[in-house]
């Protein structure tokens, strides 16, 4: 089993931040944007923070690899979505085999095959939920959000069904708060599109934080 320590947390944060820094030019290219969100240090900061969280959450080396990879990807996806309201397949889709493979190895190490089955079931459940919502309201959710939902379902499902529920509800609550703030500050109106990916990732982070120590 992996023993969490301050050194491991710091090292993982540094590695994740460094990987995000190395990919910053690439994400500007795939986003085809020079937005301030992509020119800032946001991708690096988010990836580093996620890496620290990954080290604190993981109980095995395969889990650490899975959570750290997700942290880097989310650190890249948040600023892309804020900049261009897209969650590129080239970042999201590879997370499926990466998480399934690493969590599969984690299940072999721990013998907890139920967690892997739960993760797969949660991914399918969130894919179905978000696809339905996107079908009903395509202006509110896109297929990128649907694909990301499946990835986050794998992660949250590995932690437990309670965290799938918490992470999903938190995403919608966070998005609602952001929308209200933007409306109140007159920086948006009822027809303004708001990137939902960041709220989904923030909701998953809240659920993961609550799971630490359980």
Secondary structure, 3 states (H helix, E strand, C coil): CCCCCHHHHHHHHHHHHHHHHHCHHHHHHHHCCCCHHHHCCHHHHHHHHHHHHHHHHCCCHHHHHHHHHHHHHHHHHHHHHHHHCCCCHHHHCHHHHHHHHHHHHHHHHHCCHHHHHHHHHHHHHHHHHHHHHHHHCCCCCCHHHHHHHHHHHHHHHHHCHHHHHHHHHHHHHHHHHHHHHHHHCCCCCCCCCCCCHHHHHHHHHHHHHHHCCC
